[in-house]
């Protein structure tokens, strides 16, 4: 796999916006606890999307990057029988509070 390296500090000044810890924590909490109705409504569509995704991947040792992973509401879709064995999931989210 590729080695992860930090971007030059001058690049961060152009692209890294300051974050508000309180707002990030509040948003993360809301996403983790307040999305049940949406997740239920979207479950069948998401299941079809993930089934299609898994059919296009190697059957073993696939690597998936989920951008905007949030509180990982898609976790149930990664545990289906169609999912590749030994799969690595890389979660990317700009809100550090989502990891809690």
JORA-V477916 format. One record per backbone hydrogen bond with DSSP energy under -0.5 kcal/mol. CO is the residue of the C=O (numbers start at 1). NH is the residue of the N-H. If there is no record, write none. Layout:
CO_NH ; CO_NH
//
This chain:
8_11 ; 8_12 ; 9_13 ; 10_14 ; 11_14 ; 11_15 ; 12_16 ; 15_17 ; 19_21 ; 20_24 ; 21_25 ; 22_26 ; 23_27 ; 24_28 ; 25_29 ; 26_30 ; 27_31 ; 28_32 ; 29_33 ; 30_34 ; 35_39 ; 36_40 ; 37_41 ; 38_42 ; 39_43 ; 42_46 ; 43_47 ; 44_48 ; 45_49 ; 46_50 ; 47_51 ; 48_52 ; 49_53 ; 50_54 ; 51_55 ; 52_56 ; 53_56 ; 54_57 ; 59_85 ; 62_88 ; 64_66 ; 64_90 ; 65_67 ; 66_69 ; 66_92 ; 69_72 ; 72_75 ; 74_77 ; 74_78 ; 75_78 ; 75_79 ; 76_79 ; 77_80 ; 80_83 ; 84_87 ; 85_61 ; 88_64 ; 88_90 ; 89_91 ; 90_66 ; 90_92 ; 92_68 ; 92_69 ; 94_96 ; 95_98 ; 96_99 ; 97_100
//
